[in-house]
Amino acid sequence: MLVALYAWYLVISVDCGTVTQANFDRIQKGMTLDEVTAILGDWTFGFRNPGTTTIVWPEGENWISVDFADRNTDDLRKAIVCDKSLHLVISWGNLQWHVKKGLEMIGVR
């Protein structure tokens, strides 16, 4: 039954873009802006706070924001990830990620 449900979901699922739970999970503390950009693509806006710079990748009403620690440099390329957040309104990607992870937990690949 689970395999059939998963197969059905894969058939009807749509391209969710880059703002997904899976891509969010790939971003790790210590990564550089170049590494995050390789996952999420070019960023459109950001803002500076003392000691950090926040970069946001929006996609419709969904977004991923990543905080980069830049205490010792003005060069954002040398800053590293210190925090991140995810906002998903449309949860197709989120549902797909949870179904996949759930099936992996019970040994279905």
Buried (B, 14 or more C-beta within 10 A) or exposed (E): EEEEEBEEBEEEEEEBBBBBBBBBEBBEEEBBBEBBBEBBBEBEEBEEEEEBBBBBBBBEEBBBBBBBBBEEEEEBEEBBBBEBEBEBEBBBBBBBBEBBEEBEEEEEE
